[in-house]
């Protein structure tokens, strides 16, 4: 029996897509590859490096606090994507599954998640500043704008609410 759209929820599908984006493209292996093998002066190279924005890493030499604070941005992107997918009402009010409002709700959720994750993660830096928080939120929202369409497509067609 194939699992179709009637078995997946739009927030769940969008959250899984965000998790896969962060796990795969935020990994240390992909981040290193994108820096070494792409040219940020081209559109394709810039986008491939942008995919690695919420990067995570683990190092046995670092303390647990340093690992958590360093990876907080990547963790918050996934958690806030789930939160915003549940909170954005556009696709919940849509009459039919798979409407364009679900696509835009998923995309917007990822834009908001990227911006707020960067903003909140800057608070845990050793020397946080308001300008640094604004710049980080801008880079997070930029990441969400150029990558969030993937989450939008993932949430497209999912079931919203209960019958």
PyMOL commands that set and color helices and strands:
alter all, ss='L'
color gray80, all
select helices_A, chain A and resi 5-7+10-25+28-37+43-50+64-87+100-122+130-155
alter helices_A, ss='H'
color red, helices_A
deselect
rebuild
show_as cartoon
